[in-house]
């Protein structure tokens, strides 16, 4: 079988119309300024208002999870993933370990 080759040159005297498909982009890229609330849920046992009022710089609070447990991460109350704590320099950070 041989393939037929078509001449795609425009016909003299006829206008050429070019059609391009619209480029699909991520709709969220149009809203980089959109504010949101990021929440990391840390279960704390036996925590009272008195404990809250007595917090100061350097205070240590006991939590109800193991240091290797993943914590839920939410944006505007929607679960987006799971995280774990990590120390970066002199700061405490969270690393996303799994996306929801």
HELIX and SHEET records of a PDB file:
HELIX    1   1 UNK A   27  UNK A   30  5                                   4    
HELIX    2   2 UNK A   49  UNK A   53  1                                   5    
SHEET    1   A 4 UNK A  38  UNK A  40  0                                        
SHEET    2   A 4 UNK A  71  UNK A  75 -1                                        
SHEET    3   A 4 UNK A  78  UNK A  88 -1                                        
SHEET    4   A 4 UNK A  91  UNK A  99 -1                                        
END                                                                             
